[in-house]
Amino acid sequence: MSKVDYSQINTLIDVRSASLLTQQDFEQLLVSPSAQTSLRVLENTRYYFKADDLNDLDKIEERLTDNLVENYRFAISEGPNRSIVEVFGAKYIYHNLKVIFKNLVLNQDNEDLLITIGRFSIDELYHIIQTSESSVIPNQIIERVKQIRADYDTYQDIKVVNLGLDMAYFDHLDDIRKKEENPIVDAVITALIDFYNVITVYRGTQLGKPRSFMFEMLSDKGTVAISDLLQMISDNQLASWFESINQLPYVKTFDAYIEKMNEGTIQAYDLERMETEYIYQLLKEELLNPNDVVPLLFYLYRKEMEITNLRLILNGRVSGLPIEKIKERMRPVYE
């Protein structure tokens, strides 16, 4: 387990946490009839919108991304351990690698899709794809990118890049899990990988995809063998998988999900909400224990959920989406 000092950043996190949106804030935003009323709800937060921004989908995305980038820069600059930040932040590294790869090999121009989150600059990520070399990026990432580039050169199929980088992302998480040897880091990463596998298999099964598709799409870093996972879903035994990874004391929140699993009626969006609630509860429960990495992880996770919900509400208002439809898609909001 890491022995670094988190006291400074945890004090700063206490201050930042006080500015997270509340349940009441979200309720007011849901019924807000105009950009001006939404702006009044957000004016005392860390979101820097102008009234005109809230009528423009591109500006909404830009401002939300700016906020997320600022929070990850804070976490990287003030935090004593970048691996902890990458528990939730590593996905942006691999998102950027996908965008850059397509820009280079398909001559696309998607610079606007790059998100400047992570310890590696965009220039460094371009360099690694162009040369398979880097003086700042770890060798594990270099070797994975090199293999993906070789596979693309062989098959000339961009799906190879997308799938390869998805699997590289989960390998990255597994590297963090092994390096940190921290129980909560292990539990969160296990949940991220396992829920991805379960949701992917569930969607593939509903779409009638062949077993070969499932094996290709899933990470081998999960707790359940892919063949066993397929059988569990076929037999309505997903509850046994969740029981095997669940590290929480009894939480009534999950009863409805488990009942649906046993009935075979659970849907992919149920599993997505279950993942959010499970990781949230894991981190909240661990706050009671002397585990210094938890406040940072908990703050970043709440910030990710907050921005997801804000995007749904603000975009939904501009697009005229009914409130009930927005609520269905929102992540749970906790005080």
N, C-alpha and C positions, 0 to 999 in steps of 0.2 A: 504494500500500500504506500502511496505517496506520503512523504514526510515534509512536504513544503508548507510554507506559512500562508494560509488563506485569510488571516485576520483582517488585513487591509481591504481586500476586495469584498469580503463579506460585510464589512461596515458600509462600503459604498453601495452594495446591493440592497441593504436595508433602506437606504434613501431612495434608490430607483424603484424599488418594489412599491413604495407608497404612491407612485404615480401611475401604476397599472390601472386600467379601466375596471370599474366595478360592475356588478350585475345591474345596478340602477343605470349606470352610464349606457350599457348596451340596450337596456329597455327603452331608454329615451331615444337612442339612435334608431331603433327599430321603428318607432312611430313618428320619427322626424319627417315633416312634410316637405322640407326644403333644405337646400345647401346651407342657408343662413342659420337655421335652427341646429343643424348638425354641427356647424362650426362652433356654436356656443357651447355645446357639450364637450368639444375637443380642445377649446382654447386654453385650458389650464393643464393640458397634458404635454407630453414630449413629441406630439405630432404637430408638425408645422404646416398646416393647410391654410390656403387662402380660400375665400368663398367660391371663387371661380373654379378652383381645383376640384371641388366636390361635385361639379357637373361634368367632369372630364375623366373618362375611364383611364386614359393614359397617365394623367396627372395623379390620379388616386394611386395607381400602381407605383409611380415614381416616388411619391411621398412615403408610401408604406415601405418600399424597398430601402429608401434612405434611412428610415428609422431602424429597420432591421440591421442594415450595414453598420450604423452608428453603435448599436448595442453589441454587435460582435467585435467591433474594433475596441470598444471598451473592455470586453471580456478578454481579448487577446493581449491588449497592452497592460492591463492591470492584473490579470490573472497570473499566478506563478507556474501554471502547467497548461500548455496549449493542447495537450491530448484531451484534457477534460472538456475544453471548449469544442473540440471536434466530435465529441459524442453526438451533438446535434448539428454541428457546423460542417462536418466532413461532406455532407451531401452537396454542398455548394461547390466544393472542389471538383467533384465529378460531374456536376451539372456544367460547370465552366469548361471542363475538358471535352465534354460532348459538343458544346457550341463551337469551341475552337477547332476541334477536329473537322467538323462539318464546314467551317469557314475555309479551312486549308485544303481539304481533299475534294470538296464539292464546289469550291469557289463561291460559297454563300457569303452574305454579309449580314451577320446577326449579332453585331457588336452590342446592340441595345439589349440583348438577352443575357449578357454577362452580368454576374452579380459579384461585386468586389468584397466577398466574405471569405476569410481564410488567411492562413499565414503565408501563402504564396501569392505573389503578384500575378496579374494577367500576363505580363511579359514573360515571367518565368514559366507559366503554363504553356504559352506558345512555344517557348524554347524547347521544352521537354518533348513536345510532339514533333517538332521539326528536326531535332537532333538526337533524341533519346539519351540526352546527357543533361546533367545539372549539378551545380556545386552547392545548391541549397535544398533541393527536394530529396527526401530519403530514397535510398536505393530500392526499397520495396515497391514504391510507386513507379519509379523509373522502369523497373523490370516488367511491371504489369502493363504500362503504357507501351513499352517496346513489343511485348507479345501481341497486344491488341493491334498495333500498327502492322505487324507481320501478318496477322490473320486477315486484316483488311486487304493488304496487298495481294494475298492469296485468293480471297473470295470476292473482292470488289463489291462487298455488300455492307451498307452502312448499319444494318441490323447487328452485324458482328461487333461494331463499335459500341452501339447502345448497350447491348447485352454484356459485352466485356467490361465496360465501365461500371455497369450496375453491380456486377460480381466483384469488381475491384473495390467498389465502395464497401460492400459487406466484408471483404477481406480486411480492409482498412479498419473497420469497426472491431473485427476480431483481433487485430493487432493491438488496438487500444485496450481491449478487454484483457489480453494476456499481459501487456506491459504494466497496467495499473494494479492488477490483483486487488481490486477494491470491490467489495460485495455489491454496492449499489450500482457501480459502473457496469459490473457483470450482469446484474439483473435488468438494467435498462437496455443494454445492448442485446441481450438475449431476447427481450420483448420486441425490439425493433426488427431483428432478423426473423424471429418466429412469426410475428404477425404479418410481415411481408410475405413469407412463404405461404401461410395459411390463406391470406386474402387472394394471393395469386392463384393458388390451386382452386379455391372456391370459385373465383371468376372463370377460370379456365374450364372447370367442370360444367358450370352453367352454360358456357358457350359451346360445349361439346368438343373441346380441344383434345387432341390425342395425348397419351401419356408421354410421348417423346417431347411434346411442347412443354409439359410440366417440368420434366427433368432438365430441359434446356434453360428454363426461366428462373429456376429456384436456386437459392444459395445453399451450398453444402455446409454452411456454418451454423445451421439451425440445430435445435435439440432433437428433432424427429427426422428419421430417414424419409426421403421423399416418397418411397413406395408405401411406407407406413402411414404417412400423412394422407395420401390418396385413399387408402383403405379406411382411415378414420372418418373422412368426409363421406365416403360411400355408405358407411355403417352408422352415420349420425353419432359418432363417438368423439367429436371435437372437444367435448367437455373434459374428457380424460387428458387431452393435450393441455388444456388450460390449467387443470389441476396440477399437472406435472411441473409447470413453470411458475405457478402462482406463489409468490413469497409473502403475500399479505395475510394478516389475520382475517377472520371472517368479515367480509364487507358486503352488505346487502345489495349494493349497487349492481353486482354481477349476477344476481339470481335470475333476473329476466333474460340475460344473455345465455346463461347456462341452460335455462328451460328451452329456449329457442334452439340451442345446439342439440339437445336431446330429442326435440320434436322434428329436427331437420328443416326448420323454417327460418333459421338465421340468414341474413343477407349480408352482402359485402359491406354496405354502409353501416350495418350494426357492428361488424367486426372493426371497422375503422374507428367508430366511437368508443368501442370497448378498449381498443389499444390506447386511445387518448386518456380515457379514465383510469386505466390500469397504470400507465406510466406516471400520471399525475399523482395517484394515490401512493405509489411506491415512493416517490420523492417526498411527498408530504409526510408520510409515516417515518421516513428516515431522518427528517428534520429533528426528531426527538432523540436521535442518537448522536454521539460525538464523531460525526463524519464530515470533515471540513469541506469536501467537494460539493456537498448537497446544495447549499444555498445558491451557488453559481448555476448548477444544473437546473435547479427548480426555477430560478429566475428566467433562464434562457428558454425553458420549455413553456413557461407561462407567456412569455413574450411571443413565441412562435404561435401559440394558440390565439392570443389576442389579435395578432395581425391577420391570421386566417379569418377570424370572425369579423374584423373590421372590413376586410376585403369583400366578404360576402354581403355585409350590410350596405356599405357605401356603393358597391357596384350594383347591388340589387335595387337600391333606390333610384339610381340613374336609369337602370334598365326596366324599371316598373315591375319588378318581380314581387309577387304577393308576400306579405310578412310570414305567413305560415310556411311557404316554400323556403324562405331564408332560414327560419328557425330549424327546419328539418336538416339543413346542411351544416348548421353551426356546430362547433366543438363545445363541449360543456364549459360553462363559465363558473368559476369558483372564486370565493372571496379569500 
